[in-house]
Amino acid sequence: MKSIHHLLTAMMAAAAFAASALADTPGSTGSEASTLPSGSFLLQAIALLVVIACVLAAMKFYTSIRGGRVGRGWLWVSCGFLVFAVAQLLLFAGQLGVLPLLVMWVDALRVVSLLLFFVGINQLRKIMA
């Protein structure tokens, strides 16, 4: 049970790293379409890869459990990582110029992913208590 807790903590730390690496700069106006400094492009790429790795690890863990009450908790966590990965992908595509960068949608997806994380972690906490 402790290894599950450590894995979940490591995955949440990786997601927090990705979010902090892509946070708005202090001088930003918060407008709909904004660009990030060019130096953060490498950080965005690394953060996107970290989040994708978290999605794959969470899905692998969910499939290895094969359902049950613990599986439902991991499904919520996996969906949270998936939504967070979509937000990071939109942010990265906006930086590349493939899609228009709409910060409002990225922030909304991040909030949804945090809610999904909360539901999943709460279910896992109830089971392990």
JORAGI-V832419 format. One record per residue. RES is the residue in one small letter. PSI is psi in whole degrees, -180 to 180 (* if undefined). Layout:
BEGIN
<<RES & PSI> <RES & PSI>>
END
This chain:
BEGIN
<<m & -34> <k & -34> <s & -34> <i & -42> <h & -42> <h & -39> <l & -45> <l & -40> <t & -41> <a & -40> <m & -39> <m & -36> <a & -39> <a & -40> <a & -38> <a & -38> <f & -44> <a & -41> <a & -40> <s & -32> <a & -26> <l & 13> <a & 154> <d & 148> <t & 155> <p & -29> <g & 7> <s & 152> <t & -11> <g & 23> <s & 168> <e & -49> <a & 112> <s & 162> <t & 152> <l & 157> <p & 147> <s & -25> <g & -22> <s & 1> <f & -43> <l & -40> <l & -38> <q & -42> <a & -43> <i & -43> <a & -40> <l & -42> <l & -38> <v & -43> <v & -40> <i & -40> <a & -38> <c & -39> <v & -48> <l & -40> <a & -42> <a & -40> <m & -39> <k & -41> <f & -41> <y & -44> <t & -28> <s & -23> <i & -35> <r & 52> <g & -163> <g & -175> <r & -37> <v & -37> <g & -38> <r & -39> <g & -43> <w & -28> <l & -42> <w & -43> <v & -42> <s & -42> <c & -36> <g & -46> <f & -36> <l & -44> <v & -40> <f & -38> <a & -38> <v & -41> <a & -44> <q & -38> <l & -41> <l & -40> <l & -43> <f & -43> <a & -35> <g & -38> <q & -35> <l & -20> <g & 7> <v & -42> <l & 153> <p & 138> <l & 108> <l & 99> <v & -33> <m & -42> <w & -38> <v & -44> <d & -39> <a & -41> <l & -36> <r & -40> <v & -43> <v & -41> <s & -38> <l & -37> <l & -42> <l & -41> <f & -46> <f & -45> <v & -45> <g & -45> <i & -36> <n & -41> <q & -43> <l & -38> <r & -41> <k & -38> <i & -41> <m & -8> <a & *>>
END
